[in-house]
Amino acid sequence: MTSWEGMECYNNSPLIYALECKNVAITGTGLLSPKMDCWKKWFARPKAHMDALRKLYTMASKDVPVEKRQMAVGENHLRPHLIHFNRCENVLLDSFKIRESPFWTIHMYMCNGGIVRNLDVKAHGHNNDGIDLEMTRNFLVEDCTFDQGDDAVVIKAGRNRDAWRLNTPTENIVIRNCNILEGHTLLGIGSEISGGIRNVYMHDCKAPQSVRRLFFVKTNHRRGAFIENIHMENIRTGHVQRVLEIDTDVLYQWRELVPTYEERITRIDGIYLKNVICDSADAIYELKGDAKLPVKNVVIQDVHVDKVNDFVKKVHNVKNVKEDNVTYGLLH
């Protein structure tokens, strides 16, 4: 049993898999490098794959038992994770390299207690997040390098009814002293957040080249739950599209693929960005809350951007934005 983008199912096995294990570790200075011939063919999203996503989403939305969600059939092509630890305790990942992955690279799912350190991760295929912590608590990620085709460090908490059923927030996460060479986002929160996310602290990390968004909080009107007490500070970065972005209407392909079975607005309260130096940005921050439940309490402090290409800030449906010492050089 595994999950696919926040929905539990039976799918092609992750390449490295642990279920309900305690004191489980992968350590050493070796290399994990899967053969990608098959998985690269599966990067495409033909009709059979999209139909499979629609089927899984519908089953999860209607509380079909997980054991009946058999997805490793036909041409569904739901790619597996490289490393997937499911409901494990006391996890250690230390000192190895990863080169390429079929899907999300490292996925900690409903785990409690762990350290991820000294990893060198590079994967530039479709959906190749570096590490996803989902409905997971009490984890430290430190001294890692990520070079990704998608987001680098991602905090998630399940999708819609499955996460409401499991009722397990992601909480108490620290990410420090990491180096992001390439990726869509340095720190991504969501968009699968239906179990709730709180108490996340990223500090003293670098993205010296380019990421699309440095700090991205994303959800939509189907997710519900909460995002609270999320901190990022002491960051040095090259070019970004946005230093900070909050978007409450992120649906990607799901907008047209499946209907909204139930509307639940996410409560977002307490987003903190402090001490950031950025070479250039298209915009410093863009905050797009939901009018039905506005975002609350966003603090942006001691942020300097050498060059701003498009605009400094845009704010919609947010209460209590505190800006202190936000400076920039050339504005185009």
Beta strands, then each sheet from edge to edge (+ up, - down):
strand 1: 2-4
strand 2: 7-9
strand 3: 16-19
strand 4: 22-27
strand 5: 31-32
strand 6: 83-86
strand 7: 89-94
strand 8: 97-99
strand 9: 106-109
strand 10: 112-117
strand 11: 120-123
strand 12: 131-134
strand 13: 137-142
strand 14: 145-148
strand 15: 153-156
strand 16: 170-176
strand 17: 179-189
strand 18: 197-218
strand 19: 226-247
strand 20: 267-288
strand 21: 295-316
strand 22: 318-331
sheet 1: 1+ 2-
sheet 2: 3+ 6+ 9+ 12+ 15+ 17+ 14+ 11+ 8+ 5+
sheet 3: 3+ 6+ 9+ 12+ 15+ 17+ 18+ 16+ 13+ 10+ 7+ 4+
sheet 4: 3+ 6+ 9+ 12+ 15+ 17+ 18+ 19+ 20+ 21+ 22+
end
